[in-house]
Each structure stands twice: as structure tokens, then as C-alpha cells.
Amino acid sequence: MLIVELKNGLTIDRALKILKGKVAKTKQLKQLRDRQAYVKPSVERRDELKKAAYIQKLRQEEEENN
């Protein structure tokens, strides 16, 4: 559980901003969305391979342009 301590002079808006940052850094929201539906391990691997190939393609194109 994420905790944001309110210190003297810290507004609620600032505390919410800090909380949103912590949620983004810990990837809690992404984990919750991923757990909404079951994904077979083979599909997860396939998606990882697609992502890796895409990133590799982008890097290769970047090297060719430089």
C-alpha cells in the first residue's frame, strides 16, 4: 500500500500529485489492468517477442539514419 504523509503546509492537491507519481512508478495500475483477464503463457511470450522485434527494428532504423 502506498502512503503519502501530509506534512505541515502540504496541500491535498500536492499530496495527490505525489500519490499519482508513486502509483505510476510502481506500475500498480498496469498490474490491475493486466489481471482483469487471463492471458495464456504462450500469448504472453508471443507478445514479448513482437515487442522485442519492434524495438530492435526501431533501433536498427535509427542506426541506419545516423
Buried (B, 14 or more C-beta within 10 A) or exposed (E): EEEBEEEEEEEEEEBEEBEEEEBEEEEEEEEEEEEEEEEEEEEEEEEEEEEEEEEEEEEEEEEEEE
